[in-house]
Amino acid sequence: MKRSALRLAQAAKHAHAAGGQGAASGPPSPYSWINPDKAASTSGPLGGRLIAIKDNISYSKGPTTCSSDILQDFVPPYDATCVQSLTSAGAHIVGKTKMDEFGMGSQTTHLPPSYTPVHNPSGPPSDTLPRSAGGSSGGSAAAVAEGSCWAALGTDTGGSVRLPASYCGVVGLKPSYGLISRYGVVAYADSLDCVGVLGKSVDLVEKVFGVVSHPDENDMTCVSEENRQTASSILDAYSPSSSSLAGLRIGLPIQTHLEAPNVQLPTSLLEHFKSLGATLHPVDMPSLTMALPAYYVLASAEAASNLGRFGGGWYGSEWERERVEGESGAARRRRIRTQGFGPEVRKRILAGTYALTADAFNNSYLKALHLRRLVRKEFGAVFRIPHPLAPGEAPGHGVDLLLHPTAVRTAPRLGEDNGEPEYLQDVLTVPASLAGLPAMSVPAGRGADGWPIGVSLVGQWGMEDIVFRAGRAVE
Ligand code: GLN
């Protein structure tokens, strides 16, 4: 039995079909559902590989709940395009992984009461107090880190693949916006949502990315072959493909030091990049400090609109099945939504709805859109490579890549209230999301407390190749 299959069998023992409750003898499972079918030997680029899927990505053999009670019995009638691509390449879907409800959170703790939180498996053996696996794709990151799957899919709206990757010591890629189809992926905030890949090495993540990144006529936001070709000819012109880092210009945004004074890029890593021929340049990006509030306004507003579809009686939850004598349509909808959504989701819906009201629109939603435009412009101005879909913006100098710590800290202890709002953990990941750029977190050693730290590499749109190349140098 392969090692990952063995680990999966152990995980299955600890997983409860509905809630993934841990058995008394082991840590809670990162899975909310485990595929009862066993992996068959198949051919193809991912032949027989075990891949876990975040529970907001449709797979028709089991439930897709987004870790929400409002979808507790929902089994999708079809597979998401990215899942179809994996299975056609020979992969076996091992199960669905726990997440913060609808992707809203940074610690995989916003879960229905019947679910146990995911434990981060990557700590030093001496530290037995459970820590968060990060969120919202914490189940996917923990499943990769514990070895029960070969790779996992997550989704990243503002950092939900990169933050868990950093906390769990694995590689996590959020690709350029629009490269992986979102057909069959439950929307949180459409203008930001990306499917991402988690794995133990950059090579492995690149391989899975190669399988799931392609045009899809079912998703109008998934870019065409022609746009992909434009990106690859620009890449060839600016950075003839090679594995070398010689001449690569790497930018270190000075604002990340202000946002995260407690974390530093390891000096040995910077020296290593220099020894490979890369040059390092401090870059000034003042708008990065405004990215977090802009992100939370925009993401909540889009979520309020997207989540309007739930609660009308179409998706199957115990409250939808319940018929109350004399209940009006509006009262029924209110009852289902109040009981089916958890507190964090209800909070985001309220905040997002408020941002879209006539009273608040100009002062919050429009301002956030404006800030987002500033962030995009600033990224455009620091890169040497032009944006393939917005040519003419490149300054002709600048850097090829940005490098910064992924997170402001190592994984927080579960259940500990250190007085720090949870959303502050996203401060370094949201800028690349607002700009739709590829960003990958790669493990870069351990912090003073012995827990993993990750560094992020951010490239121009469509320049995943350079991100992978530099990421291999970090490993
Ligand atoms: N933590 C962020 C949020 O709650 C990001 C989540 C994500 O990327 N899905 O919105």
Boltz pocket constraint, residues with backbone or C-beta under 6 A from the ligand:
constraints:
  - pocket:
      binder: B
      contacts: [[A, 102], [A, 103], [A, 104], [A, 105], [A, 106], [A, 135], [A, 136], [A, 155], [A, 156], [A, 157], [A, 158], [A, 159], [A, 160], [A, 161], [A, 188], [A, 299], [A, 423], [A, 426]]
      max_distance: 6.0
